[in-house]
Amino acid sequence: MDSLEFKHYGNDIVAYNKSLFSEFQVDLFCPEFLSSNPSLHYERLLPSDIKGRQGLHLFTYHGQQLVLRHYYRGGAIAKFIRDSYLWCGLHRTRAIGELQTLCTLRQLDLPVPAPVAARVRKEGLTYRADIVTRLIPETQSLSFRLTENPLSADTWRRIGAVIRRFHDHNCNHADLNAHNVLLGEEETVYLVDFDRARVGKSARGAAQRNLSRLQRSLSKLKEREPSFHYSGQDFRSFLEGYGTD
């Protein structure tokens, strides 16, 4: 079972999953350190490589393939504040919140990446943060798959059924879009990026807002690229799997 250990390194606070690693050094959150150590097999994944998701850092540690992601602001505020957030306590930081959410979702046997570690660097009244998860191998985002080929109705129904499982556990994904749904071998479905997600607190209309957000994401990608393999019938198949149609 996932269990978090916390350690302090000056202004850095590191939480790591002690069921996976006996320690997790703070240098592993630094891309410069990762790229300078050949044994870590570092690789930078740029947005062009992952079709719409932010750049990630891939490396291998103790035989496990891991993904490092830095927290960046989105929306209009990102023009002025790139990656710092107001400090309101360790357990209210984005990184620790997401790490704990992933632990909870794994206990519920939901298809998410394994939580590995998080770092929070406190800087006065603000902080910056990073998270590390285990790589889900041989997967592609839903958005990327649809640029290549259409999906079968059965696959759409499978995606709908998986998302319904999350909603049945009152998991509200804060940014459910076509980039955060992954498809693996034999069309296995995973969800990723649980920043600001909430679990166990039923909010009226939250599930419907999740579905609407995903539908808008798919429609926008279709508007941007007419050859994108998505149609209204695909979403109807999705809803059949979800159980609302």
ABEGO torsion letter per residue (X at the ends): XBBBBBBBBEABBBBBBAAABABBBAAAABAAAAAABAAAGBBBBBAAAAGGBBBBBBBBBGGBBBBBBBBBBBEAAAAABAABBBBAEAAABAAAAAAAAAAAAAAAGBBBBBBABBBBBBBEABBBBBBBBBBBBGBBBAAAAAAABBBBAAAAAAAAAAAAAAAAAGBBBABBBAAABBBBBGGBBBBBGABGBBBGBBBBGAAAAAAAAAAAAAAAAAAABAABBBBAAAAAAAAAAAGAX
